[in-house]
Amino acid sequence: MRLAAKPSSILRFIWGGLALMAGILAARLPVPLSGGMLMLTVLGAAILVEPVLGIILMLGVAPLKTLIDTEAPFALPIDAGQMGFGLVLGAWAIWRVLHHRGEPLPRTRVMLPLIGCMLAFSPSLYHAVSTSAWIAEFLKWVEMALLVVVVLDLGRAGRWTWIVLGAVLAAVLQALIGVYEFRGGSGAPHLWIAGYRYFRAFGTFGQPNPFSAYMGLTLPLACGMAWGHLTAAAARWLRRGDSPARMWWKPGLLAVMYGGFALVLLAGLIAAWGRGAWLGFGAASVVMVFFAPRRRWQGVLLMGCAAVLPAGLWFVGAVPATIQQRVNNAVTEFIGFRDVRGAPISNENFAIVERLAHWQAAIEMANAQPWIGVGLGNFEAVYPEYGVPSWPRPLGHAHNDYLNLLAETGLIGLLGYLISWLALGMWTVQALQQPDPIKRGLVLGLLGTWTHLAVHSFVDKLYVNNLFLHIGVMLGLLAIVYEYRQALVGNKISEYDDL
C-alpha cells in the first residue's frame, strides 16, 4: 500500500521549485522585472504559510478596480479584486490539503440565506436578454458564499482579529485618499461642492457613491471594535486585582486605535458628500447605540440621550449650512417629484431627477415582468425599452437596490432577498449574547453594517465595484461569532475554543 506524501515533504518540494524558478528568472530577466517577480514570489510564499494574508490583500486591492481599469498601461484579463479572490481560494485550498486534509468543510447557518437568494434569483434567467450579465451578477453571490466558508475556516484560533483589522485598514487607506481629494487633490471640476471650496471624495472608486458606501459599510465595524475593546479594558480594570486582568491596557490601546480609525472613516464619509451614505450611517448609529448596552432599557435611555445632541446642533444652526442645505434639498426633491418626464432640471437637482428616472424605469420593468423580472443584472440591457425618453443613457442599475431587484428578479427574487437579510439580521442580534466583549463589539459593528446596507440601498446599489467581496468577508465574520455563540448555548465550547 502506497503512503501519501507528508505535508512537510510537499512543502519542501514547493519551496524547492519556487527557489529554482526564482534563480532562473533572476538570471535571465531585467533587474526591475526580476525584482518585482521576486517580491511577488515572496508574497505568494507568505500567503501559502498564512492564508489570512491573502484575505487581507484581497480587501486591499479590491477597491482599485476602477483605478486600474482607467490608468493601467495595459488591460488585465480580470480586475485586481477578482485576482485577489482567486488567490484566496487557491491559498485556502493548498492550506486545507496540507493541514486539514480529510476534515469536512465547516458548516454554518449563515450560508442558508445566501443559498436562498441564489435560488430566488434563478428563475429570472428565463427572461434574461444578456445571459453573460446574468451570470456575472449571479457569480457575485457565489463568491460571497465561498468567502463565508473560507473566512469561517481560516478565522479560528484568533485569526479573525487580523481579518477585521485588514478590512478596517483597507477602508482607512481609501478614506485618507478621499480626504486628500476633498481638499483639492482630485481637481475634478464636476465634483465641486460647498460653494466651490472642496471636491467630493471618491478614493480609487472613480465615483463618490461607491466610495461613500464603502465608508458607510466599514465605519460601523470600526466603531463596534472600538466599543468592544473599550468594554474589555473596563472589565479588566475592574478586576485588576487578578494578575491576568492587569493587562487592561492592551484592549485599551486597541480601543484607541480603532477609535482613531473610526474618526478617519467618518472624515471620509463626510468628504464623499453622499446623502444616502449619511442617512445609512445615521440609522446604523441609532441601532448600535440601542444594542450597545446589554440591558435594553439602558439602550433606550442611551439612544434618547444620543439623539439630543445632533438634534440640538441642527436646530441651533451648529451644523454647517452646506450640509443642512444638501439634506433639505434631497428631502424636498424626493418628496416633490412623482413622474419625472416633465420635471424641470437644474444643476442642483440633476442627480436627484436622474435617479428618479431610473426608479421609474425599474417600476415599468416590474410591471412588465412582475414575478421573475427581466433578468438578474439585465437592467442596463433592457433599459432602452423601459427608460424615460429624456434620460436615454442607462446608469447600469436603478440606484435603488430594492427596485433594482424587483425589476430584475421580480417579486420572487425581492422577497427571497428580504427574507434572507431578515434572517441574517435576527441571527446577528442573537449573536450579541456573547460573554467576550470583543466578540460582542464585532457583532455590534456587523449589525451596524447590515443597517447601513439596508438603508443606503433605498437610494443606491451597493453590490458594485467589488464591495460584495467586502460584504462576503463580513458575512464570514458573522458566521464565526454566530457559531461560537451556538457552541456556548449547546455547551460545546470545547469544539470552538480556538475561535
N, C-alpha and C positions, 0 to 999 in steps of 0.2 A: 504494500500500500504506500503510495507516494504522499509524503507530508507536504503541507502548504508552507510556502516561504514565510518566515517570521517577519513582522513589521520592521524590525531593525535591519534585516537583510535588504528589504525593499527600499528602505530609506537610504542605505549605503549605495545601492545601485542608482537611485535617483540623483543623489549628490554627486556621485562619480560622473554620471552622464552630463549633469549641468556644468561641472568643472571642465570637462573635456570640451563641451560646446563653447564655454567662455574663453578657453585658451585659443581655440581655432578662430573665433570671431575677433579677439584682440590682436591676433597676428595678421589678419587679412583685411580688416576694415579700418577706415579712418579713425583717428583717436576720439573725436567728439561722438561719432556714431557708436563706436565700440564701448565708450564710457557710458553713454546713455543706455545701451543694451545691458551693460553690466549692472547698472543701477536697477533696471527692471528685473534682472535675474535675481539680485539680492532681495528685492521687494517680493518677488514671487516665492522665493525660498522662505522668507519670513511669514508669508501668508500660509504656506503649507504647514509651517510649525504651529502657527496660531491663526486659525481661520477667521477669528473675530476681527482681525486686522482687515480682512477682505470686506467685511460688512462696513467697517468704518471708512475704508477707501471708497466703496461704492456710494455711501452717503455724501462723501466729499466731492466726488466728480459728477454725480447725477445732476446737480444744478448747472453744470457747464454745457449742457446740451445745445442751447441756442447760441452761446458764445462760440463754441467750436464750429457749429454749422455755418456761422456767418463770417468768422475771422480766420479759420484754419486755412493754410495754403493748399491743402488737398482734402478731398472728401473722404470721410471714414465710411466703411461699409455699414456700420451701425453706430449709434451715438455712444458717448462715453459711459452714460449710466447703464445702458444695456450690456456694454462690455464689462462693467463692474459687476453687474448681476451674474453674468456668465462666469466670471472669476470666482464669485462667492459660491455658486453651485459646484464648480469644479473642485475648489479647495475643500469644501464640506464633504464632497463625495470621497476624495482621497483620504481625508481625516477619518471618515467612517470606516473605510476599508482597512486602514492601518490600526485603528484603536478600538473600534466598536463593531467589527465585522460579526455578523450573526445576530446582533441585537435588533429587536424590532424598532421601527421608526416611532418617535414619540407621537402620542395621540392627544388631542385637546378638543374640547367643545367649541373653541373659538373657530375651528375650521368649518363648522356646520353652517354659520351664516354666509360665509364666502361661497360654499358649495351651493347654498340656497339661491344666492344672487346669480351664479352662473347658470343654474337650472332655469331660473325665471327669465333670464336674458336669451336663452337658447331659441325659443320659438320665433324670435324676431328675425332669425336668419332667413326665414321663408320669404319675407318681403324685401330683403336687403338688395339694393341696386348694386352696391360695391361690396363684394364678398371680402376683398382684402381689407377694407376699412372695418368690417365686422370682426374679422379675425384679429386685427391689430388691437381693437378695443377689448375684445374678449381675453386676449393674452395678458392684459394688464391685471385682470382678476386672477388668472392662473399664476402669474408671478407673485402677487400678493399672498396667495395661498402657500406657495413654495417658501416664501420668506418666513411665514409663520412657523413652518416646520423647522427650517434651518435655525432661526433665532431661538426657538424653544430647545432645540437640540444642543446648540452651542452656548446658550446663555446660562447654563448651570455653573456651579462652583464659583459664583461671584462674577462670572464674565459679563453678566447683563449690565453691571455698572459701567463697564467700558463701552458697551454698545450705546447706552444712554448718553454718556459723555461724548462719544463720537457724533451722535445725532445732534446734540446741542452745539458742539463746536463747529460743525459744518454750517449750521444756520448763523452762528455768531460771525463767522468769516463773511458770509453773504451780507449780514447786517452792517458790518464795517464798510464793505464796498458800497452799500446803499447810502450810508451816511456821507461818504465821500462824494457820491453822485449828487446827493441832496444839496450839498454846499457848493455845487458848481463843477463837480468832476465830470459830469456827463456832457454838459453843454448842448443837450438836445433841445432845440427851440420849442418843439411841440409839447414839451414836458414842463414848461414854465408854470409855477404856482405861486400863491401868496404874493400877488402884486408884482410878479416878475423878480422876486428876490431869491427864490430857490427852485430846484428842479425835483420832480417826482423821482424817487429812487426805484431802480429795477434790478439791482445786483447784476448777475450774469444771465438773468432770465430773458432779457430783451424787452420785457413789458412789465409795468408796475403791478398788474393784477396778480399773476402767479407769484411774483416776489412777495407781495403783501400776504398772500395765502400761506406761503412758506413761513413767514414770520409769525403769523397768527397760529399756525399749527404747532410750532415749536415753542413759542413763548410760554404756554401753559405747562409744558413739560419742564422747562427750566424753573418756573415758579413752584411747581409741585416738588421737585427735587430739593430746592432751597428750603421749602417748608418741612420736608421730611428730615433733612439733616439738622435743621434747627430744633425740631422737636426731639430728635435723638440726642442732640447735645444737651438740651434742657433736662431730659430724663437722666442722663448720665451725671449731670451736675448735681441733681437732687440725690443721687445715690453715690456721691463721691467718696463716701466712707469705705466703699468696697474698692479693692485695688483695681479690678478691671474697669470700673466705672470712672476712674480718674482720667481716662483718656477722652474726656468730653470735648477737648479742644480739636480733635480730629474731625468729627462731624461738624463742629463749629466752623472750622476753616472751609470745609466743603460747602456749608450753607452760605458763607460769604462769597465763595467762588460762583456758585450757581445764582446767587442774588445779583452779582455783577453781570453774569451772562444775561440774566433776565432784563436788566436795565439796557444793555446793548441791543437786545432783540426788540425791546419796546421802542427804542430810538429808531430802529429800522422799520418797525411797523408804522410809526408816525411819519417817517420820511417817505414811505410808499404812497401816502395820501389816498389810501383805498378805503372808501366808506364801508364797503362790505366787510373788510377785514377789521375795521374798528368796531363795527357792530358785533361781529363774531367774537372778538376778544372781550368786549363788554359783557356778552352773555356768558362766556366762559368764566370770567371773573366772578360773576354772581353765583354760578354753580359751584365754583371752587371754594368761595368764601362760605357758602352754605354747608358744604360737606367737609370742610377742613376740621372742625371740632368733632370729637367722637359722639357728643351728645347733640341731638338735633335742635333742642331749644337754644343751645349756645350758638348754633349755626344761624338760626333765625335772628337772634339778637345781634350777632356779629354782622350779618348781612344788612340789617337795618341801620346799624352804625356806619357801615362802609358806604351805604347809599347816600348818607347825608353829605359827605364831603364832596363828591363830584356834582351832586345836585346844587349844593351851595355855591360851588365855584362857577357853575353855569349861570345861575340866576344873578349873581353879583357881578358877572362880566369878567371874571378872572380867567376864563378860557379864552385863548387867542381868538380874535374876531374872524380870522381866516378859517379856522376850524369850525366855529359856530356857523359861519355862512355856508360852508360846504355841507354840513349836516342838514341845515334848514333847507337848502336848495334841493337836496336829494329827497327829503320827505315831501316837499311841496310838489315836485315834478312827478314822483311816483304815484302820489295820490291824485294829481290833477289830470293825468293823461289816461285815456281809455283806448280809443282807436288812433294809432299814430300815423295813419295815412294822411291826415290833414293837419298834423301837429306842426306848429312853427318851429324852426330850427335856428339855434344861435350857438355861438361859441360856448356859452355857459351850459346849455342843455344837450349838446350834441351827443355826448356819451350816454346820457340817460335815454334819449329818444332812440338811439341806435340799439341799445339793449332791449327796450320795449318792443321795437320792431322784430327782433329775433324771438322774443317771447310770443308775439302774435303769430309768427311763422310756426313755432312749435305747437301752438294750440291748433292751428289749421292742420298740421300733420296728425295730431292726435285725433281730431275729428274725422280724418280720412281713414285712419287705421287705429281704432280705439283699443283693440285687445292686445295685439302683438307689435304694434308700431311699424315704422318704416325701415327698421333695421338698426341694430346697435352700431354706433359710430357712423351712421349714414346721414346725419343731419345736414352736413355740408353738401353731400352728393345730391340730395333731393330738394335743397333749399330753392333753386330757381323755380321749381314748380309751385312752392307754397309761400315764398317770400313776399314781403311788401314791395311793390314796384319801385317806390322811391328809395329803397335800400337793396340794390341788386347784388351787392358783394357780401357773401356769407363770411361769418367770423369763425367758422369751424364748429361752433356749438351755440346753444341758446342763451348762454350767460345766466342760466338758472338750471342747476343740475336736476331738480325735480321735474321741471317742464321738459328738459332735455331727455330724461329717461322716459317720461310719458310719451314724447314724440317718437323716440327711437325703439322703445320696447313695449309700449302700451301699458294698459292697466296691470297686466300680469307682471311685467318687469318692475314697474314702480312699486307695486305692493310687495313684491319679493324683496326689493331693496329696503323699503321702510321697515318691514318686519325683521329683516336681518339686522339692521342697525339698532332697532329697538331691543333686540335680544342682546347685542353686544353692549349696549348701554346698561341694561339690567345686570349683566354679569360683571361689568366694571364697578357698579355700585356694590354688588356683593363682595367683590374682591377688596373693597375698602376695609373690610373686617380683618385687618392684619395686626398681629402683635408687634411686628417690626415697624417702627415709624418711618424708616427709609423706604421700605417697600410700599408702605401706605402713601408716602409722598409721591412715589412713582405712579400709583394708581390714581391719585388725585390729579396729577398732571395729565394723565391719559383721559380722564373724564373731562377735563377742560378742553383737550384737543378734540374729542368727539363733539363737544358742544359747539366749538368754533366751526368744525366741519359742517355740522347740521345747519347752523345759522347762516354762515357765509355762502352755503350752497344755494340760498334763495336768490342771490344776485350774481352767481358765477359758477363755473365748473372747476373743481379743484383736482380732478384726476388727470392733470396735464403736466407737461414739462418734467416728467419723471417724479412728480410729487407722490404718485401712487407707490413708488418704491419706499419712500419715507413713511407713508401710511402703513405699508406692509410690515416694515420693521417694528412700528409701534404696536401693531396687532400681535406680532410675535412677543413683544414685551408684556402685553396683556395676558397672553397665554401662559407665560412664565409665572406671573404673580397669581393668576387665577388658579392654576394647577397647584401652586403652593398652598393657597387658601383651602382648596378642596382636600388636599392631603391633611391639613390641620383638622378640618371638620371630621374626616374619616379616621383620625388617629393613625395616619400612615406617614407621619412626618419623616420617619427614618428613610423612606424611599426618596424624599426630596430635600433632605437636609443639606445638600450641596447647592441649593438654589441661592 
